[in-house]
Amino acid sequence: MATFNVKAIVEFEYILVLNPMMSNIENGVPFYFSTPEDAKRFYDNEKVEPYSEEGPDLFDGGRKTYYKNFRKGGPLEMLNPLMEGEWENPNHYGHGLHEAIKSITGLEKLDKLY
């Protein structure tokens, strides 16, 4: 049996997934970041004191009150905030922060070890 020493550079990205207010809970809107700190900074900078606004209800065609937690006019305005613990551990719908492999380079350099 041969053993190989694999030399590779793995680049990660971080994906913040939030649930849209005007859709099913199973849906998620992704935002991509280079570091978890960038994701947290973005999320925190968009947060505001909770407020409510009336808007269309896409499920029944009427009107409803939306309880918002993010800056009006911002990219997160119509998204629900994460619940406690979902930042570190995404829920079963996938809402939270995920670490994903963005790229792997250097796999062509395989040194056989004996």
N, C-alpha and C positions, 0 to 999 in steps of 0.2 A: 504494500500500500504506500502511495506517495503522499507526502505532506507538503502543502504549499504555504508560502509566506505571502499573503496578499497585502499589497500597498495601495491604498486608495484614500482619496479625500472625499468625505461625505459632507455635502452642504445641506443644511436643514432650512425649512421655512416654517412659519407659524401661522396657523389659520384660525381666525376668530370667527365662530359661526353663531349667529343670532337668529331668533325666530321673528318673522314679520307679523305684525299685528293683524294684517288684513289677509291672512292665509291660514292654512292648517298648521298645527303645531309640529307636524312631521317635516315641514319645509324649513330650510335654513338659508341664510344669506352669508356667504363667506367673504372675509376680508383678509388679505395676505400681508405678512410682515416678515422682516428679516430676523427680528429677535422677539422674545416674549415681552421684553421691556417696552419695545415699540408698540406692541399690541395693547399693553396695559395703559401706556401714556395716551394713545389715541382714544381708547375707551373712556378713560377718566376725564380727558379734555372735552369730550362730547356730553358728559353727564351734567344735568342741571337739576334744580329742585323739581320734584314731580308736579305736573300740571295736567289739566284735561282739556280736550277740545272735541267738539262734535264733528262727525264726518260720515261719509257713506258707509253703510253696512253691505259689504259685497256678498254676504251670505243670503240675505233676504231682500235686498234692494231698498231697505229703509235707511234710517239714520241711527247712529249710536254714538256713545261717548267713548273716546279713546283716552286712556290714562298713560301719559307720556313721561319719559324719564331722560330724554336726550334733547339736545339743542334744536330749536325750531329751525327748519330749513337745512339741517345738517344731514349727513349720510345715514345716521342712525335714528333719525326722528321717528320713523314708523316701525321701529323694531323694539321688541321686548328686551329688558335688561336680563342679565344672567341672574339666576337664583343663587343663594348661598352655596358655596362648594363647587359650582359648575365651572369656575375659572380653572381650577386645578384638575377637576374630574368631570369631563363633559357628560351630560345626561344621556339617557338611552335614545334620545332623538338626535344626538350629536351636537347640541348647543354647548359651546364652551371653547376653550383654546386647545388646538391640536398641534402636535409636532409632526411634520412630514418631511420625508427626504425630497429635496429639491433636485439634487444632482449627485452623481457619483463619478469621479474621474480617477484615472490611474489604474483601473483594473487590468489594463493591458500589460502591466508590469508584474508578472508572476515569477517568483524565484522558487525553484524547486529545492526543497530541503531534504537532506538524506540523514 
